Amino acid sequence: MIRSAALLLLVPALACACGMTSPPTVSRTSSSPGSASASATPQLVGTQRTVLTPLGLNIHAQASVTAAVVATAAQGSTLAVLDYRPDNGGWFKVQGESTTGWIVADPSLTAGGQFTPYSSDARMFSVLVPNTWTFAEESVDVVFRPQQGQQTIVVRTAATRSALGPETPPGYITTYSNVQVVCGYTGQLNEYARGGAVPQTTPSPNGSSATRLANYADIRLKLDATHAMEIGFNYESKNQFVDFQNFYDSITFPFPQCEAPAAAPSP
């Protein structure tokens, strides 16, 4: 089942700040050293941010986590950027449907542009994807790809992580590895580069329509004793990595650690 795009949900807030003393930074980088970054400083006014975090995001009266919370923007809400301040970790001044205020400029919580929700009970996940991307539900996976470009995000499931097969693709070398928490579940984010002087595109295994490119990244998650998931990303250059980060920052699963009620929305 594919659900329609989420609308902005603004609800009164009775509390503030969630105990945080310092908001996160505005820079968005790939996990590995030397990756391209997406800075939020230039030409922001008039752009849009989409809320990625499943918890929702507090909108503050001022650019501070201790300022009053005037509303909460639900996941999938689109906010117009009116201003940006780099102090205190970075803040966006935004306009919702009926509320103006400030949100922390943490790129794991919002992303530039408009996104569309994908949701499938059979595939056991929901996620936000850029509205310029398409998807294909195949027998072995779900493949998301932009209308222009060769990069693909591929989601596969199996009974266990080992049943997903070898993690390192043939002909690739590991360039970076780090722990990554995805909606309450902890996995290992691995990044790979194709060995050899001239990277060439090759078909993915297991009958997937995705194409192996110069770089590959994946996260494998154990959701319970009989369910595991792999989120993979085939890409050509580091500046595309943000698409993968936005994907795993917004994905949710119908499993306890992801569905556990949160104490409060994101700061």
C-alpha positions in Angstrom: 0.0 0.0 0.0 1.4 3.4 -1.0 0.2 6.3 1.1 -0.4 9.8 0.0 2.0 12.6 0.9 2.1 13.8 4.5 0.7 17.2 5.4 2.0 19.6 8.0 0.7 18.8 11.4 1.1 21.6 13.9 0.1 20.9 17.5 0.4 23.0 20.6 3.4 22.2 22.7 3.5 22.3 26.5 7.2 21.6 27.0 10.5 22.8 25.6 14.0 21.7 24.6 13.8 18.0 25.7 16.8 18.6 28.0 19.3 19.4 25.2 21.8 22.1 25.9 23.4 22.5 22.5 21.7 22.0 19.0 23.5 19.9 16.4 25.6 21.4 13.6 24.2 22.3 10.2 26.8 20.5 8.0 25.8 17.3 6.3 28.6 15.0 5.4 29.1 11.4 4.3 30.4 9.2 7.1 33.7 8.6 5.5 36.7 11.0 5.5 37.0 13.1 2.4 33.3 13.0 1.6 31.5 16.0 0.1 29.4 18.0 2.5 26.2 19.9 2.0 26.4 23.3 3.7 23.2 25.2 4.6 24.7 28.7 4.6 24.3 30.1 1.0 21.0 31.0 -0.8 18.6 29.5 1.7 15.8 32.0 1.7 13.0 30.7 -0.4 14.1 27.1 -0.3 12.1 24.3 1.4 13.0 21.8 4.1 11.2 18.5 4.6 11.0 17.0 8.1 12.8 13.6 8.1 12.6 12.5 11.7 9.8 10.1 12.6 9.5 11.8 16.0 8.4 15.1 14.5 10.3 18.4 15.0 9.7 21.2 17.5 9.3 24.8 16.1 10.6 27.3 18.6 9.7 30.9 19.1 13.4 31.9 19.0 16.6 30.3 17.8 17.3 28.4 21.0 16.3 25.0 22.4 15.3 26.8 25.6 12.9 29.0 23.8 9.2 28.2 23.9 7.9 25.5 21.5 5.1 27.0 19.5 4.3 23.9 17.3 5.5 20.6 16.2 6.0 19.6 12.5 5.2 16.0 11.7 7.5 13.8 9.6 6.9 14.6 5.9 5.9 18.2 6.6 7.4 20.8 4.2 8.6 24.1 5.7 9.6 27.3 3.8 12.9 28.7 4.9 12.8 32.4 5.7 16.2 32.9 7.3 19.3 31.1 8.6 21.5 31.8 11.7 24.8 29.9 12.1 25.1 30.6 15.9 24.3 28.0 18.5 24.9 25.2 16.0 22.7 26.6 13.3 19.0 27.5 13.0 16.5 27.8 10.2 13.6 30.3 10.5 10.7 28.5 8.8 7.1 29.1 7.8 4.6 26.3 8.2 0.9 26.3 7.2 0.0 28.6 10.1 3.1 29.0 12.2 6.4 30.8 11.9 9.4 29.9 14.1 12.8 28.4 14.4 14.1 24.8 14.0 17.5 23.3 14.6 19.6 23.1 11.5 20.5 19.4 12.0 20.6 17.7 8.6 19.5 14.4 10.1 16.2 16.0 11.1 15.3 17.9 7.9 16.4 17.8 4.2 16.3 20.3 1.4 13.5 19.9 -1.1 10.2 18.1 -1.2 9.7 14.4 -0.4 7.0 11.8 -1.0 6.2 8.9 1.4 6.5 5.3 0.3 5.0 2.7 2.5 4.4 -1.0 2.1 3.0 -3.5 4.7 4.4 -6.4 2.6 7.9 -5.0 2.5 7.7 -4.0 6.2 9.0 -0.4 5.9 8.0 3.2 5.3 10.3 6.0 4.1 10.5 9.4 2.5 12.0 9.8 -1.0 12.6 12.9 -3.1 9.6 13.6 -5.2 11.8 13.4 -8.3 12.6 9.7 -7.6 10.7 6.6 -8.7 10.6 3.1 -7.2 10.1 -0.4 -8.5 8.8 -3.3 -6.3 10.7 -6.4 -7.5 10.5 -10.0 -6.4 13.8 -9.7 -4.5 13.9 -6.1 -3.4 12.5 -2.5 -3.7 14.7 -0.2 -5.9 14.5 3.6 -5.6 16.2 5.7 -8.3 16.1 9.3 -9.5 14.5 10.2 -12.8 18.0 11.3 -14.0 21.1 9.5 -12.8 22.2 5.9 -12.3 22.4 5.8 -8.5 19.9 3.4 -6.7 18.8 2.7 -3.1 17.9 -1.0 -2.7 16.0 -2.5 0.2 16.1 -6.3 0.7 14.8 -8.4 3.5 15.6 -12.0 4.7 15.1 -14.1 7.8 18.6 -13.3 9.1 21.5 -11.0 8.2 23.6 -14.0 7.0 20.7 -15.0 4.7 21.2 -11.7 2.8 24.5 -13.1 1.5 28.0 -11.8 1.5 28.1 -8.2 2.5 31.1 -7.0 0.5 30.3 -7.0 -3.2 32.8 -8.9 -5.4 35.5 -6.6 -6.7 35.0 -3.9 -4.0 37.2 -2.9 -1.1 35.9 -1.5 2.3 36.8 2.2 2.6 34.9 3.0 5.8 32.9 1.3 8.6 31.0 2.8 11.5 28.1 2.0 13.8 24.8 3.5 12.7 21.4 3.5 14.5 18.4 3.4 12.2 15.0 3.9 13.9 16.2 2.3 17.1 18.1 -0.5 15.5 21.9 -0.7 15.5 23.7 -1.8 12.4 27.1 -1.3 10.7 27.3 1.4 8.0 29.9 0.1 5.5 31.2 2.0 2.5 33.0 0.3 -0.4 34.8 1.4 -3.6 35.3 -0.7 -6.7 38.9 -2.0 -7.0 40.8 -1.4 -10.3 41.7 1.7 -12.3 38.5 2.1 -14.3 35.2 1.5 -12.4 32.5 0.1 -14.7 28.8 -0.5 -14.2 27.7 -4.1 -13.7 24.3 -5.7 -12.9 23.5 -6.4 -9.3 23.1 -10.0 -8.2 19.9 -11.9 -7.4 18.0 -10.5 -10.3 17.8 -6.9 -9.1 17.4 -4.2 -11.7 19.9 -2.0 -9.7 23.3 -1.4 -11.2 26.6 -1.6 -9.3 28.6 1.6 -9.7 31.9 2.9 -8.6 30.8 3.1 -5.0 28.5 1.1 -2.7 27.3 1.5 0.8 25.0 -0.6 3.0 23.5 -1.1 6.4 22.3 -4.4 7.7 19.8 -4.6 10.5 18.5 -7.4 12.7 14.9 -6.5 13.4 14.0 -9.6 15.4 14.8 -13.3 15.4 13.3 -13.9 12.0 13.5 -10.6 10.2 16.6 -8.8 8.8 16.9 -5.9 6.4 19.6 -4.5 4.1 19.6 -0.9 2.9 22.1 -0.6 0.0 23.2 2.4 -2.0 24.9 2.2 -5.5 26.4 5.6 -6.3 29.0 7.3 -8.5 30.4 10.2 -6.4 30.5 11.3 -2.7 28.2 14.3 -3.3 25.3 11.8 -3.8 25.8 10.2 -0.4 23.4 12.6 1.2 20.5 10.8 -0.6 21.4 7.7 1.3 21.6 9.5 4.6 18.2 11.1 4.1 16.8 7.7 3.3 18.0 5.9 6.4 17.2 9.0 8.6 13.5 8.8 7.6 12.9 5.0 7.3 10.6 3.3 9.9 9.7 -0.4 10.5 6.7 -2.1 12.2 9.0 -3.5 14.9 9.1 -2.7 18.6 12.3 -0.6 18.9 11.2 1.6 16.0 7.7 1.9 17.2 8.5 2.5 20.9 6.8 5.8 22.0 9.3 8.7 22.3 9.3 11.0 25.2 9.1 14.1 23.0 9.7 15.2 19.4 13.2 16.2 18.2 14.4 19.5 19.7 
